[in-house]
Amino acid sequence: MYVAVRRYAGVTDTVEAGRLVKEGFVPLMRQIPGFVAYYWVDAGDGVMVSTSVFEDRAGAEASVARATDFVREQLASLLPNPPEVMAGEVVASA
């Protein structure tokens, strides 16, 4: 399995960002081959974190590309700062 994590700081409206992600982005994630799970987390203080889990590297990389497009097209005013992006192979899980 592969995971992509994106950390967004300076979110201007976490409630609206959550609504837009739930209604618009989650359905896009489910369409990516190898999709396992997706989480959008309000970490407090204007920070939100997304975690995408896929069966393979291609799915994780596709999720990063789709997130980039979705943020640019739908969330730019709410997520004004570029995210910190991390991705890699799962080496342990429970």
C-alpha positions as CSV (number, residue, x, y, z in Angstrom):
1,M,0.0,0.0,0.0
2,Y,1.0,3.6,-0.6
3,V,-0.1,6.7,1.2
4,A,0.0,10.4,0.3
5,V,-0.3,13.0,3.0
6,R,-0.9,16.7,2.3
7,R,-0.7,19.3,5.1
8,Y,-2.4,22.7,4.5
9,A,-1.7,25.6,6.8
10,G,-3.5,29.0,6.8
11,V,-6.9,27.5,5.9
12,T,-9.3,30.5,6.0
13,D,-12.6,28.5,6.5
14,T,-12.2,24.9,7.7
15,V,-15.9,24.2,7.7
16,E,-16.4,25.3,4.1
17,A,-13.2,23.5,3.0
18,G,-14.5,20.3,4.6
19,R,-17.8,20.6,2.9
20,L,-16.2,21.2,-0.5
21,V,-13.8,18.3,0.0
22,K,-16.6,16.0,1.1
23,E,-18.9,16.9,-1.8
24,G,-16.4,17.4,-4.6
25,F,-13.1,15.8,-3.9
26,V,-14.0,12.6,-2.2
27,P,-16.0,11.3,-5.2
28,L,-12.9,12.0,-7.4
29,M,-10.7,10.0,-5.1
30,R,-13.0,7.0,-5.2
31,Q,-12.6,6.9,-9.0
32,I,-8.8,6.4,-8.9
33,P,-7.8,2.8,-9.4
34,G,-6.5,1.1,-6.3
35,F,-8.4,3.5,-3.9
36,V,-8.5,2.2,-0.3
37,A,-9.3,5.2,1.9
38,Y,-9.3,8.9,2.2
39,Y,-9.4,11.2,5.3
40,W,-9.7,15.0,5.6
41,V,-8.7,16.1,9.1
42,D,-9.2,19.4,10.9
43,A,-6.0,19.6,12.9
44,G,-6.9,23.0,14.5
45,D,-5.4,26.5,14.2
46,G,-6.1,26.7,10.5
47,V,-4.3,23.4,9.6
48,M,-6.0,20.6,7.7
49,V,-4.4,17.3,6.7
50,S,-5.5,14.9,4.0
51,T,-4.4,11.3,3.9
52,S,-5.0,9.1,0.8
53,V,-4.4,5.4,0.9
54,F,-4.0,3.3,-2.3
55,E,-3.0,-0.2,-3.2
56,D,-0.1,1.0,-5.4
57,R,2.2,4.0,-6.0
58,A,0.3,5.0,-9.2
59,G,-2.9,5.6,-7.2
60,A,-1.1,7.7,-4.6
61,E,0.6,9.7,-7.3
62,A,-2.7,10.2,-9.1
63,S,-4.3,11.5,-5.8
64,V,-1.6,14.1,-5.5
65,A,-2.2,15.3,-9.0
66,R,-6.0,15.4,-8.6
67,A,-5.6,17.2,-5.2
68,T,-3.4,19.9,-6.9
69,D,-6.0,20.5,-9.6
70,F,-9.0,20.5,-7.2
71,V,-7.3,22.9,-4.8
72,R,-6.4,25.3,-7.7
73,E,-10.0,25.1,-9.2
74,Q,-12.2,24.9,-6.1
75,L,-10.3,25.7,-2.9
76,A,-7.7,28.4,-3.8
77,S,-9.4,31.1,-1.7
78,L,-9.7,28.8,1.3
79,L,-6.3,27.1,1.1
80,P,-4.0,30.1,0.2
81,N,-0.7,28.4,0.9
82,P,0.9,25.5,-1.0
83,P,0.6,22.2,0.9
84,E,3.5,20.2,2.4
85,V,3.2,16.9,0.5
86,M,4.6,13.5,1.6
87,A,4.1,10.1,0.0
88,G,5.5,6.7,0.3
89,E,5.1,3.0,0.8
90,V,3.4,1.7,3.9
91,V,6.0,-0.4,5.8
92,A,3.9,-1.2,8.9
93,S,0.2,-1.1,9.7
94,A,-2.3,-2.3,12.2
